[in-house]
Amino acid sequence: MSESSVSVVKVIRCIVCPTGCQIQAIPKGSDIVFEGYTCERGLEYAKQEFYEPKRILTTTVRVEDGFLPLIPVRTDKPILKDRLREALNEIAKTVVRAPIKMGDILIENILELDSNLIASRDLAKL
């Protein structure tokens, strides 16, 4: 059997609802067929995860003049999974000044990915 005739099935665990369907992405010719979902939302999730996976990025940012030296942050929208490392490198260069309120935008439109980096808590000034 040649390598080109081997079909690789990718299994995607749906996280849309508590059912947690195991959806199979099955190559059929030049198409991908999805099986194992029990609702349309699961199918949409599996397609997104297969073709263009995204994640909410959570990390910390350094703070000057703050009660703490770091503040927890997250993106307000998911960003492409293959750009997470690049986003983390950009965030590592960032230093913000206290005071900070939860929800403050600390980096607007990070890497032009249509997602802002926001503070996940309040942080008072020293």
One Martini backbone bead per residue (centre of mass of N, CA, C, O) as a GRO file, in nm:
protein
  126
    1MET     BB    1   0.096   0.036   0.023
    2SER     BB    2   0.065   0.360  -0.022
    3GLU     BB    3   0.078   0.667   0.120
    4SER     BB    4  -0.157   0.803  -0.058
    5SER     BB    5  -0.377   0.568   0.042
    6VAL     BB    6  -0.366   0.682   0.323
    7SER     BB    7  -0.594   0.738   0.582
    8VAL     BB    8  -0.645   1.015   0.800
    9VAL     BB    9  -0.797   1.029   1.108
   10LYS     BB   10  -0.951   1.291   1.281
   11VAL     BB   11  -1.004   1.357   1.621
   12ILE     BB   12  -1.276   1.553   1.765
   13ARG     BB   13  -1.349   1.719   2.057
   14CYS     BB   14  -1.631   1.846   2.163
   15ILE     BB   15  -1.708   2.177   2.351
   16VAL     BB   16  -2.003   2.298   2.332
   17CYS     BB   17  -2.102   2.055   2.509
   18PRO     BB   18  -2.142   1.792   2.742
   19THR     BB   19  -2.129   1.548   2.540
   20GLY     BB   20  -1.855   1.518   2.371
   21CYS     BB   21  -1.806   1.460   2.086
   22GLN     BB   22  -1.663   1.234   1.847
   23ILE     BB   23  -1.511   1.367   1.571
   24GLN     BB   24  -1.467   1.276   1.237
   25ALA     BB   25  -1.204   1.335   1.001
   26ILE     BB   26  -1.256   1.226   0.666
   27PRO     BB   27  -1.093   1.127   0.396
   28LYS     BB   28  -1.249   1.191   0.061
   29GLY     BB   29  -1.045   1.245  -0.141
   30SER     BB   30  -1.076   1.600  -0.161
   31ASP     BB   31  -1.239   1.553   0.096
   32ILE     BB   32  -1.419   1.621   0.406
   33VAL     BB   33  -1.565   1.410   0.650
   34PHE     BB   34  -1.815   1.436   0.903
   35GLU     BB   35  -1.836   1.234   1.205
   36GLY     BB   36  -2.029   1.217   1.527
   37TYR     BB   37  -2.236   1.427   1.535
   38THR     BB   38  -2.546   1.578   1.700
   39CYS     BB   39  -2.493   1.876   1.583
   40GLU     BB   40  -2.437   2.171   1.420
   41ARG     BB   41  -2.236   2.290   1.623
   42GLY     BB   42  -2.038   2.052   1.604
   43LEU     BB   43  -1.973   2.083   1.307
   44GLU     BB   44  -1.863   2.372   1.322
   45TYR     BB   45  -1.639   2.311   1.523
   46ALA     BB   46  -1.486   2.095   1.357
   47LYS     BB   47  -1.421   2.272   1.116
   48GLN     BB   48  -1.263   2.487   1.268
   49GLU     BB   49  -1.054   2.290   1.399
   50PHE     BB   50  -0.947   2.174   1.128
   51TYR     BB   51  -0.888   2.443   0.947
   52GLU     BB   52  -0.896   2.686   1.208
   53PRO     BB   53  -0.753   2.699   1.484
   54LYS     BB   54  -0.851   2.836   1.806
   55ARG     BB   55  -0.749   3.059   2.085
   56ILE     BB   56  -0.731   3.149   2.402
   57LEU     BB   57  -0.511   3.375   2.551
   58THR     BB   58  -0.309   3.308   2.842
   59THR     BB   59  -0.137   3.534   3.072
   60THR     BB   60   0.130   3.766   3.137
   61VAL     BB   61   0.217   4.100   3.260
   62ARG     BB   62   0.414   4.349   3.314
   63VAL     BB   63   0.456   4.576   3.606
   64GLU     BB   64   0.446   4.909   3.692
   65ASP     BB   65   0.367   5.032   4.001
   66GLY     BB   66   0.264   4.771   4.139
   67PHE     BB   67   0.147   4.550   4.371
   68LEU     BB   68   0.228   4.373   4.129
   69PRO     BB   69   0.444   4.242   3.870
   70LEU     BB   70   0.177   4.098   3.763
   71ILE     BB   71  -0.077   4.036   3.504
   72PRO     BB   72  -0.354   3.897   3.408
   73VAL     BB   73  -0.432   3.773   3.073
   74ARG     BB   74  -0.640   3.812   2.767
   75THR     BB   75  -0.817   3.738   2.506
   76ASP     BB   76  -1.129   3.847   2.360
   77LYS     BB   77  -1.039   3.650   2.128
   78PRO     BB   78  -0.969   3.422   1.926
   79ILE     BB   79  -0.670   3.275   1.798
   80LEU     BB   80  -0.450   3.150   1.610
   81LYS     BB   81  -0.268   2.879   1.690
   82ASP     BB   82  -0.012   2.948   1.491
   83ARG     BB   83   0.016   3.250   1.663
   84LEU     BB   84   0.085   3.223   1.969
   85ARG     BB   85   0.393   3.260   1.985
   86GLU     BB   86   0.398   3.542   1.860
   87ALA     BB   87   0.219   3.671   2.077
   88LEU     BB   88   0.402   3.606   2.320
   89ASN     BB   89   0.645   3.772   2.220
   90GLU     BB   90   0.496   4.043   2.226
   91ILE     BB   91   0.409   4.037   2.528
   92ALA     BB   92   0.703   4.017   2.652
   93LYS     BB   93   0.757   4.335   2.570
   94THR     BB   94   0.546   4.415   2.780
   95VAL     BB   95   0.472   4.717   2.976
   96VAL     BB   96   0.276   4.821   3.245
   97ARG     BB   97   0.081   5.067   3.423
   98ALA     BB   98  -0.026   5.152   3.712
   99PRO     BB   99  -0.339   5.135   3.705
  100ILE     BB  100  -0.572   4.851   3.669
  101LYS     BB  101  -0.851   4.731   3.494
  102MET     BB  102  -1.074   4.520   3.435
  103GLY     BB  103  -1.070   4.512   3.069
  104ASP     BB  104  -0.835   4.642   2.987
  105ILE     BB  105  -0.654   4.752   2.720
  106LEU     BB  106  -0.312   4.659   2.645
  107ILE     BB  107  -0.359   4.531   2.347
  108GLU     BB  108  -0.431   4.630   2.034
  109ASN     BB  109  -0.465   4.426   1.789
  110ILE     BB  110  -0.299   4.173   1.793
  111LEU     BB  111  -0.132   4.112   1.507
  112GLU     BB  112  -0.392   4.171   1.343
  113LEU     BB  113  -0.634   3.952   1.482
  114ASP     BB  114  -0.893   4.080   1.614
  115SER     BB  115  -0.747   4.112   1.910
  116ASN     BB  116  -0.744   4.173   2.251
  117LEU     BB  117  -0.558   4.261   2.532
  118ILE     BB  118  -0.671   4.181   2.862
  119ALA     BB  119  -0.755   4.232   3.175
  120SER     BB  120  -0.831   3.997   3.461
  121ARG     BB  121  -0.771   4.241   3.665
  122ASP     BB  122  -0.709   4.428   3.921
  123LEU     BB  123  -0.446   4.696   3.973
  124ALA     BB  124  -0.274   4.855   4.197
  125LYS     BB  125  -0.100   5.099   4.315
  126LEU     BB  126   0.168   5.155   4.533
   0.00000   0.00000   0.00000
